[in-house]
Amino acid sequence: MSRSPKSSTKIQTCLDILGRKTGAALSELMAVTNWQAHSVRGFLSATVKKKLGHSIITSRDNDGGCRYRIDRAGRGRR
């Protein structure tokens, strides 16, 4: 049985931010979860991609930092 995240969880908060058109910067995800960078990246890989089955698009913002967003069309780069 698959459980969906509760709306008040860190997972759901991250999914909401990742679902925005502009996605989320690594620093934003770190701020809302209070996790370190390696924990956020592990969450993106293990939970968002593998467990929940979402495709993630990674890009660079103007400052050279990583931005992540869920590819709603299913064409994410790995």
N, C-alpha and C positions, 0 to 999 in steps of 0.2 A: 504494500500500500504506500503510495507516494503522498507525502505531506507537503502542502504549500506553506511558504513562510508567513508568519503572522505579520500584520501591517505595522506593528510597533517594533519589530526586530531590526537589528543591524543589517541583516541580509536583505530584508525588504527595502530598507532605506537605501542601501547600495544599489539594488536593482532599479529603484525609482530614479536615482541619479544617473545610472548607466543608461537608462532608457531615454534620457533627454536627447534632443537632436544634436547638441554639442557634446554629449557624453560627460565624462568627469576626468579631472586631472588626478594624478596619483595623490597629490597633496590634499585634494578635497576628500577623497576616500579615506585617507589617513585621519583627517580632522573629524569626520562624522563617526568613525568607528573607534578612534583612539588606538589604532593598530599601527605597527611599524610597517615600513615599505614592503619588506619581504612577506609579511603576513597578508597584506592586501594582494600582492601578486599571486600568492598561493591560493587565496580565496578565489581570485578570478579564474585561475587554472582549474583547481579541484572542484569548486562548488558551482561557479557560474557556467563553465564550459563542460566539465565532465558530468557532474551530478544533475544539473538543471538542463543541459543540452543547448545552451545559447551559444551563438557565434559572437566573438568579440572582435571589434575593429580597433586597432591600435594606430595612433597617429602622434605626431609631434605638434605641440602648440608653438606659438611665436617665440616663447622663451626657451624652447628646446626640451621642455618637459613632456612626458608621456600623457596622452589622453586616451581613455578607453570608452567605448560605447557598445551597447548591444546592437548587433545587426539584425534588425527586424525582418529583413528580406532574406536572411540566411546565407549571405555571401561573405562571411567574415574571413579574414586572413589569419592564418596560424603561424 
